[in-house]
């Protein structure tokens, strides 16, 4: 057998074989890059959404590049549509246009917006007004939300004037439209819309054929199905400290449930030695002053968990716990003690959901 090397060079046959080998390796690399399956078992998608961020984890067998791209497109398309309807961060969104609708005439509204408004009514009524989507003027008056922080606390007269256009009954659904009883009433859906968006995105993933997933938008979550190893999704409840660094208070399984947490430890300021929370009690127009640091709610719908977490946070550790227990809500309360430590208390329903079937 003759050597392929002739006088320090390659024979013609060897050159052809070398070119074929290089071409074969190149095609194999291209195949791996563009057509080969992407390994599982969990695929992650993340980015900005609704004035905050989102994270989606999908448990699935290896995906092709085409399947991965279709999944990413579905997530982005659904979030874009939800943002266009429900986000006050988008000045051209449906809810932003409704807020500029300074009239008591009917405002034609999408089914999604009407559903969120109707759900907010249910929680507002059941909580005695502790949940209120019209509270935005009061939140701004205390220096939170849109615009620069105010340089002084609002006077009683200012609060009374603002409360004239605040109240959950000020906005209602009539047929295919929304209507205001006060032309200056506005909506802030930040305590319910993210939960609704999580539910809708989860439903879209199921329709696409991915029933095992975890969806999170701005801290509101939904876990559906199980990971490929058969275990449920497990999510953390944060220690209610201003941080960073952030630390874990507890970890709970999330199986076909939504979860939301409301607390006063991320958005606040101090003035004259007082802790001014961004959570405003709609019933008196003032920041909450009780010792409840955070409350986490589990529910079949993340939208429901989102709204009830805010309502129970407003009500406080005693009244909030009592109402949660009365209504069979799964709620975990973290109460701040005078020595700076925390005490936890949870309803029987929350304890029951710690052991998923």
Secondary structure as GFF3:
##gff-version 3
##sequence-region A 1 357
A	DSSP	beta_strand	5	6	.	.	.	ID=ss1
A	DSSP	beta_strand	9	10	.	.	.	ID=ss2
A	DSSP	alpha_helix	12	34	.	.	.	ID=ss3
A	DSSP	beta_strand	42	49	.	.	.	ID=ss4
A	DSSP	beta_strand	52	59	.	.	.	ID=ss5
A	DSSP	alpha_helix	65	86	.	.	.	ID=ss6
A	DSSP	alpha_helix	94	99	.	.	.	ID=ss7
A	DSSP	beta_strand	107	108	.	.	.	ID=ss8
A	DSSP	alpha_helix	111	126	.	.	.	ID=ss9
A	DSSP	alpha_helix	136	141	.	.	.	ID=ss10
A	DSSP	alpha_helix	156	163	.	.	.	ID=ss11
A	DSSP	three_ten_helix	168	170	.	.	.	ID=ss12
A	DSSP	beta_strand	171	174	.	.	.	ID=ss13
A	DSSP	beta_strand	177	180	.	.	.	ID=ss14
A	DSSP	alpha_helix	193	208	.	.	.	ID=ss15
A	DSSP	beta_strand	213	217	.	.	.	ID=ss16
A	DSSP	beta_strand	220	224	.	.	.	ID=ss17
A	DSSP	beta_strand	233	238	.	.	.	ID=ss18
A	DSSP	beta_strand	248	254	.	.	.	ID=ss19
A	DSSP	beta_strand	257	263	.	.	.	ID=ss20
A	DSSP	beta_strand	268	271	.	.	.	ID=ss21
A	DSSP	beta_strand	274	277	.	.	.	ID=ss22
A	DSSP	beta_strand	280	281	.	.	.	ID=ss23
A	DSSP	beta_strand	286	287	.	.	.	ID=ss24
A	DSSP	beta_strand	292	299	.	.	.	ID=ss25
A	DSSP	alpha_helix	302	315	.	.	.	ID=ss26
A	DSSP	alpha_helix	319	326	.	.	.	ID=ss27
A	DSSP	beta_strand	330	336	.	.	.	ID=ss28
A	DSSP	beta_strand	342	346	.	.	.	ID=ss29
A	DSSP	alpha_helix	348	352	.	.	.	ID=ss30
###
